[in-house]
Amino acid sequence: MLNRYDRSPHPVGEAEVRYLDGDFRVVRPGAYVRCAVTGEPIPLDELKYWSVDRQEAYATPAAVLTRLHPDRAG
């Protein structure tokens, strides 16, 4: 719980993230990253899907499949 003396601002805007195997590292603080397929913002605390090789995030498993197999998108 934050108290009235805590002056730490909540991150806002888009974060810059380095995607690692099984984890990610925030390079520039922010509240979200964008899905590489849909463009929708993904709050960092909800980020579950990304590509280490492509260094991009995905909002849903369907977005991952679309990116990896565009010929199967539908």
VEXVO-861636 format. One line per 10 residues: their letters; for each residue x, y, z of N, C-alpha, C, O. Coordinates in Angstrom, 3 decimals. Layout:
# VEXVO-861636
A	X,Y,Z,X,Y,Z,X,Y,Z,X,Y,Z  ... $
***
This chain:
# VEXVO-861636
MLNRYDRSPH	0.838,-1.187,0.000,0.000,0.000,0.000,0.882,1.249,0.000,1.859,1.333,0.745  0.533,2.191,-0.824,1.279,3.438,-0.872,0.814,4.364,0.241,-0.374,4.435,0.554  1.755,5.060,0.823,1.354,6.050,1.813,1.513,7.442,1.227,2.019,7.594,0.115  1.093,8.441,1.950,1.097,9.794,1.406,2.498,10.355,1.235,2.658,11.392,0.592  3.517,9.709,1.786,4.891,10.171,1.646,5.597,9.539,0.455,6.694,9.959,0.087  4.978,8.540,-0.144,5.571,7.873,-1.294,5.389,8.754,-2.518,4.260,9.011,-2.935  6.478,9.213,-3.093,6.423,10.120,-4.238,6.731,9.405,-5.553,6.899,10.059,-6.582  6.807,8.074,-5.534,7.113,7.326,-6.747,5.956,7.452,-7.734,4.837,7.032,-7.439  6.223,8.030,-8.902,5.148,8.146,-9.887,4.848,6.799,-10.533,5.735,5.958,-10.676  3.626,6.609,-10.910,3.254,5.406,-11.645,3.717,5.585,-13.084,3.536,6.654,-13.667 $
PVGEAEVRYL	4.314,4.544,-13.660,4.767,4.677,-15.047,3.595,4.971,-15.986,2.499,4.436,-15.817  3.838,5.811,-16.956,2.837,6.115,-17.979,3.501,5.996,-19.336,4.725,6.056,-19.451  2.690,5.827,-20.352,3.212,5.748,-21.704,3.741,4.364,-22.033,3.610,3.420,-21.254  4.342,4.272,-23.213,4.834,2.997,-23.713,6.224,2.700,-23.164,7.109,3.556,-23.173  6.398,1.475,-22.688,7.685,1.029,-22.163,8.554,0.500,-23.293,8.053,0.084,-24.337  9.847,0.521,-23.075,10.779,-0.166,-23.967,11.261,-1.395,-23.217,11.754,-1.298,-22.092  11.114,-2.553,-23.853,11.371,-3.824,-23.174,12.351,-4.664,-23.968,12.310,-4.680,-25.198  13.224,-5.358,-23.273,14.117,-6.356,-23.871,13.538,-7.716,-23.495,13.445,-8.060,-22.316  13.148,-8.486,-24.515,12.503,-9.783,-24.290,13.560,-10.870,-24.171,14.427,-11.009,-25.034  13.478,-11.630,-23.099,14.421,-12.694,-22.795,13.682,-14.030,-22.751,12.452,-14.059,-22.789 $
DGDFRVVRPG	14.414,-15.119,-22.673,13.787,-16.439,-22.532,13.098,-16.535,-21.178,13.760,-16.539,-20.141  11.777,-16.613,-21.183,11.007,-16.783,-19.956,10.863,-15.546,-19.099,10.287,-15.621,-18.013  11.367,-14.408,-19.549,11.283,-13.181,-18.764,11.513,-11.993,-19.702,11.834,-12.167,-20.878  11.346,-10.803,-19.169,11.660,-9.599,-19.935,12.240,-8.558,-18.993,12.018,-8.604,-17.783  12.983,-7.624,-19.558,13.617,-6.574,-18.774,13.149,-5.231,-19.311,13.204,-4.984,-20.516  12.696,-4.381,-18.433,12.244,-3.052,-18.818,13.465,-2.158,-18.991,14.224,-1.937,-18.048  13.645,-1.650,-20.198,14.763,-0.767,-20.522,14.378,0.683,-20.253,15.165,1.451,-19.701  13.161,1.048,-20.648,12.614,2.382,-20.380,11.248,2.198,-19.738,10.365,1.589,-20.343  11.054,2.707,-18.532,9.781,2.505,-17.833,8.582,3.011,-18.622,8.669,3.982,-19.374  7.484,2.337,-18.429,6.219,2.701,-19.036,5.147,1.778,-18.499,5.433,0.867,-17.721 $
AYVRCAVTGE	3.921,2.012,-18.910,2.794,1.234,-18.411,2.456,0.051,-19.309,1.815,-0.900,-18.861  2.882,0.097,-20.578,2.462,-0.928,-21.533,3.467,-1.057,-22.668,4.364,-0.231,-22.833  3.285,-2.136,-23.456,3.953,-2.309,-24.749,2.850,-2.543,-25.766,1.706,-2.799,-25.392  3.177,-2.457,-27.032,2.163,-2.667,-28.076,2.322,-4.029,-28.713,3.434,-4.508,-28.932  1.181,-4.647,-29.009,1.162,-5.915,-29.717,1.694,-5.675,-31.127,1.260,-4.748,-31.810  2.638,-6.513,-31.559,3.248,-6.365,-32.879,2.273,-6.693,-34.012,2.503,-6.301,-35.156  1.202,-7.398,-33.708,0.229,-7.788,-34.730,-0.961,-6.843,-34.749,-1.337,-6.342,-35.808  -1.555,-6.596,-33.591,-2.787,-5.805,-33.539,-2.569,-4.332,-33.217,-3.425,-3.496,-33.506  -1.416,-4.013,-32.615,-1.155,-2.639,-32.213,-1.794,-2.245,-30.899,-1.606,-1.123,-30.428  -2.549,-3.155,-30.301,-3.216,-2.807,-29.041,-2.214,-2.754,-27.886,-1.245,-3.512,-27.868 $
PIPLDELKYW	-2.446,-1.862,-26.927,-1.555,-1.786,-25.775,-1.733,-3.002,-24.867,-2.849,-3.474,-24.651  -0.613,-3.499,-24.340,-0.616,-4.621,-23.407,0.010,-4.119,-22.110,1.203,-3.817,-22.092  -0.762,-4.022,-21.019,-0.163,-3.611,-19.743,0.969,-4.573,-19.363,0.840,-5.785,-19.535  2.060,-4.037,-18.855,3.210,-4.881,-18.531,2.860,-6.005,-17.563,3.419,-7.098,-17.653  1.946,-5.745,-16.644,1.587,-6.800,-15.690,0.706,-7.886,-16.320,0.399,-8.883,-15.667  0.299,-7.703,-17.574,-0.487,-8.709,-18.286,0.279,-9.316,-19.465,-0.266,-10.140,-20.199  1.535,-8.915,-19.648,2.339,-9.395,-20.770,2.724,-10.855,-20.562,3.393,-11.197,-19.587  2.296,-11.716,-21.490,2.546,-13.155,-21.386,3.198,-13.742,-22.625,3.828,-14.797,-22.546  3.062,-13.084,-23.766,3.515,-13.651,-25.032,4.469,-12.695,-25.736,4.157,-11.520,-25.929  5.646,-13.214,-26.121,6.608,-12.412,-26.866,7.565,-13.319,-27.608,7.631,-14.524,-27.361 $
SVDRQEAYAT	8.306,-12.713,-28.526,9.324,-13.427,-29.289,10.685,-12.861,-28.928,10.922,-11.660,-29.060  11.577,-13.728,-28.472,12.945,-13.313,-28.179,13.654,-12.968,-29.483,14.347,-11.954,-29.565  13.483,-13.810,-30.506,14.163,-13.593,-31.789,13.713,-12.308,-32.469,14.539,-11.565,-32.999  12.421,-12.045,-32.459,11.883,-10.855,-33.130,11.857,-9.629,-32.222,11.701,-8.506,-32.703  12.008,-9.835,-30.913,11.941,-8.757,-29.932,10.641,-7.972,-30.080,10.642,-6.752,-30.249  9.519,-8.719,-30.013,8.206,-8.087,-30.086,7.217,-8.822,-29.201,7.379,-10.007,-28.910  6.199,-8.104,-28.783,5.176,-8.622,-27.877,3.898,-8.936,-28.633,3.644,-8.391,-29.707  3.089,-9.831,-28.049,1.809,-10.219,-28.639,0.731,-10.215,-27.554,0.969,-10.623,-26.417  -0.443,-9.751,-27.928,-1.541,-9.630,-26.970,-2.189,-10.971,-26.635,-2.636,-11.182,-25.507  -2.242,-11.871,-27.606,-2.953,-13.139,-27.432,-2.215,-14.270,-28.142,-1.355,-14.013,-28.986 $
PAAVLTRLHP	-2.541,-15.516,-27.809,-1.968,-16.644,-28.558,-2.317,-16.569,-30.052,-1.508,-16.956,-30.896  -3.494,-16.083,-30.372,-3.897,-15.945,-31.781,-2.981,-14.966,-32.505,-2.663,-15.175,-33.676  -2.555,-13.907,-31.836,-1.642,-12.940,-32.445,-0.285,-13.591,-32.711,0.343,-13.315,-33.734  0.170,-14.447,-31.807,1.423,-15.182,-32.012,1.316,-16.035,-33.271,2.210,-16.011,-34.117  0.232,-16.784,-33.395,0.036,-17.663,-34.558,-0.051,-16.851,-35.842,0.488,-17.260,-36.871  -0.713,-15.725,-35.795,-0.810,-14.861,-36.974,0.572,-14.404,-37.420,0.869,-14.393,-38.614  1.417,-14.027,-36.464,2.757,-13.550,-36.790,3.637,-14.691,-37.320,4.380,-14.512,-38.284  3.545,-15.852,-36.686,4.414,-16.967,-37.068,3.938,-17.696,-38.328,4.743,-18.258,-39.070  2.619,-17.680,-38.563,2.027,-18.388,-39.711,1.004,-17.482,-40.405,-0.194,-17.762,-40.355  1.455,-16.410,-41.048,0.501,-15.461,-41.660,-0.388,-16.099,-42.717,-1.494,-15.618,-42.965 $
DRAG	0.080,-17.177,-43.344,-0.723,-17.866,-44.346,-1.916,-18.589,-43.745,-2.857,-18.929,-44.463  -1.894,-18.829,-42.444,-2.998,-19.502,-41.753,-3.947,-18.542,-41.063,-4.966,-18.964,-40.516  -3.628,-17.263,-41.080,-4.481,-16.265,-40.413,-5.861,-16.259,-41.086,-6.000,-16.412,-42.299  -6.839,-16.080,-40.252,-8.151,-16.084,-40.866,-9.188,-15.579,-40.023,-10.348,-15.532,-40.432 $
***
